[in-house]
């Protein structure tokens, strides 16, 4: 692939088989590796879409400061894109985000405003909404911006259909909801019988980047009618599957990818035959400081369970 600049390298990520996880030969699993985007996550897609639509509408002008609440990946994606486009960026983040995420934001020159750790991403959203009342800011607001699901409807899902037109089920993590909404709508146009399944954390449990809708905030872009099922997954199973991805397939992915795999395997167990596509939202590089990938498994679980994150 040849691109005019780094922004042109966003998207067109690999779709790879997971043969060691297939419960029977008639069931195929394919993983969309979003860690292959320039900053290492699927959030490059939505960050670029939100920025370009805001510019095209006239809402975002060079005198504005871009503002966004984030637990990490969207902020990193926006940091790269704002640096490339010449905008100043302020990210509001929980104060317990991983060291790698802070360092990446600072590398791109992003200003960080911290919100209370015990409030998680909901606290970051509340703080950013308060700051956005100042007209010097333009908040993109991934949780309520329809450019978020559009990025996946026009990009991610179109790529899946081109590479795997026989898709019978699609599994992704429940975060802002953009991936499930955008891909769900486009895949259902392609195949009205496709199953759209959300991987949702157990109430009160940590799965980096994902949220339980019962914990007090439902992003405005989410339409629950798009989903066929929401399947819960806990910290332990997410971490176990993340390690198994490395052990069995050589895929180094983020912890929420383990949650998505766990749910995809639940779906696979229930069908006699078919093709399941699961979206792995990022690589594992931003989580190394958590100690999730090596050492004693029980100790790693205990560290994650002791971390306040939403």
N, C-alpha and C positions, 0 to 999 in steps of 0.2 A: 504494500500500500504506500502510495506517495501522497503527501499532504503539503499544502502551501505554508502552513504553520502548525503549531501544536494543537490549536483548536480543531483543525481538520482531521486530527488523529483520534478524536473522540468517537466511540462507537465501533461497530463492526468487530465485536469481540468473539472469541472462539466459542463454539458449542461442541463439547467433548463428551464421549460416552463414559459411563461409570460401570463397566462390566462386572467388577467384583462385588458390587452392591445389588445386582439384579437377583430377586428371589427365585426366579425361574427364567428359562431362555425366552419365553414368550413376552416377558416384560422388559422393556428397554428404558434406561434412565440416561438422560443427557443433561449436562450442567453448562449453563451459560456463565462463562468466566469473566465477570465484570471487573475483576482486579486487573485486567489488561488495559483498562483505560489509562490515560496519561498520569493522573494522580492516584491511581490504584483503586478506584471504586466507581460504581454506577452513577454516583452523584455528579460526575462530570457532565453526564447527559442533561440532567435537569438544571444544573447551574448555568450551562450555556444557553439552554432554551429560555430560562427565566430572564437572563440578561438580554438576549437578543430581542425578545418580545417587549421587554420594558423599554429598550432603546427605540424600537420601531414605533411604539405607541406615544413616545414623547414624555413618558413618565420619568424615565431615567435620563438625565442630562449631565454633562461633564462637571457641573458645579455641585452635584449631589454626592453625598457619602452613602455608599451601599451598606445596608445593615441587615444582619441575619442572625436568628437564634439557631444554634446547632450543637450537636454533641460531638462533632468532629468532621466527618467526611464531606458534608456539604460545605462547611467552612473552608476546608482544604481545597475543594474544587473551585469555589468562588475566589479563593486567594490567588490561585493560578490564573484564572480568567481575568480577574480585576487587574492583576499585575500586567498581563498581556495587553489589556485594553486601556490601562492608565487610570483606573478608578481607585479611590481610597475606600478601604473596607474595614468595617467594625463588626466583629463577631461576638455574640453573647453566648457563653458556655458555662456549664456547671464547673465548679472549682476543682472537681476531682477527675477531670478528663486525663487520659494517659499522657505521659511525657512526650511521646512521639508526636501526638497531635499538636500540642502546644509548640513544639519546636518547628514543625512544618508550617504552621501559621506564621510564626515569627520570621521564618526564613523568607516568606513571600512579602513580609512587611505589613501583615495584618495586625490591627489593634484588637486586643482582647478585653472584653468586659466580663468579669466573672459573676455568676449568680450562685446562690447557696447550693452546696452539694446535696443536701438532704431534700431539695425540691426537684432534683433531676432536670430533665429537659423541659418539664412543665414550668419550672422556675425560670429557665432561660427564656422561654416564650413570653412569660409575663413581664420580665424585665425589658425585653426587646420591644414589646408592644407599648410599654410606657415611654421608652426612648423615642419610638417612632412618631410620637406626637410633635416632636421638634421637626419643622419643615426642612431642615438641612439634610435629613436622612431620607433615603428611599429604601424601604424594607421590602425585599422580594417575597418573603414569607412562604417558604416551601410547603408549609402545612395547609395553606389556603389558596395557593396559586395554581390555577388550572394548567399553566405551562408545565407543571411537574408531571401529571399523568400524560399530557400531550407528548412530552419527550419520549415516553415509553410506548405510547400508542403508535407514533409515527416512526420511531427508531427501533427500540428493543424488540417489540412484537413483530414488526415487519422483518427483522433479521431472523427471528425464530421461525417464522412461516417460510421464509426462503430456504433455510437450512434444514428444517424439520416439518414439512407440511402435514405429516401424519400425527402431529401432537394431539394427545387425548386428555392430558391433564397438565396444568401449570401450577407450580408451587413457588411461593416467594414469601419473604418475611414481611410482617406487618409493622411498618414504621410510620412514615408520613402517610402511607397508603397509595402513593403515586404509582409505584411499580405494579401493584395488583390491579388498580383501577385502569391504568392505561393499557397494560398488556391484556387484562381480562376483557376489556371491550373489543380490542382489535382481534384477539384470538377467537372470541365468540362470533364475530362477523365471519371469520374464516371457517369455523366449525361450531355450529350452535350447541353441540353436545359436549364441548370441552369443559372439563371441571377446573374451576379456579379455586385454589386452596391456599389459605393464609396460615403461616406459622406464627403463632402468637405466644409470647412468654406466659408462663404461669403467673398468677397474681403475686406481686411482691418479689419475683425472682429476676435475677440479672441475666439478660441476653443482650449484649452490646448492640445498640442501634435499633432494637425492636421495642415495641410498647404493647402493654395490655390495655385494651380499651375500657376496662372496668376501673382503671385507676384515676379517672377524673377528667380525661381530655380526649375527645374524638376529633381528629383533624377535619376541617370543613370539606376537604376534597374527597373524603371517604363516603362511598355509597355502598352500604352493606349488601344491597341487592345484587351487586356484581359478584359477590362471593358465594360459592357453593358450600364451603365449610371453613371454619376456623378451628385449627387443631392446636392445643396447648403443648408447650415444650418447656422443660425446666433447665436450669443452669447445668446440671450434671449431664443430661443427655446431649445438650448442645456442645459441651466441651468434649464429651466422648466421641461424638461424630466428627468434630473438627480434627481431633487427633487421628481418627480412622481415615479421614480423607488423605492425610499425609501418608499414613502407613500403607494403605491399600491402593491408592491411585496416584500418589506423589503430588497431590494438589494442596498447596499451602494457602489456606483461605482464612478469613476472619471468623470469629466465634459465631456470629449470626448465621454464617453459612452452614455450620454444624446443625443449628436449629432447623434450617430449611431442609437439609438432608434427612434429619430425623423424621420430619413430617412427610417428606416424599416417600420414605420407606414405609411409613404407616399406610400411605395411599397404595403403594406397590403391593403390599401384603393382601389388599382387599380385592385386587383384580386378577383375572386369569391371564389376560394379555393386554397389551397396549403400550403406548409411549408416553413417558412422563418427562417433562422439561422442568428443571429446577434452576432458579436464578441464585448464583452465589455472588453477593453484592460487592465483596472486596477481598483483597489479599490479606495475609496475616501480619504484614510488616508493622502495622500501626499498633499491634497488640503484644509485641514481644516483651515489653516491660511488665506485663501482667503475669508472666511466668506460666502461661496457659499451655505452652507447646512441649514442655519437657519437664523432667523431674516427676516426683510423686503425684499421681493423679488426684488422690484425696486432698492433698495439700493445695493443689491448684484449684480444686472445686471450692475449698474453704476460703481461699483468698478471693475468688470471684463472688461467692455468696456474701462475703463481708464487705463488698464494695457497694456503696450507694450509687445507683445509676438508674436512669429511666430512659 
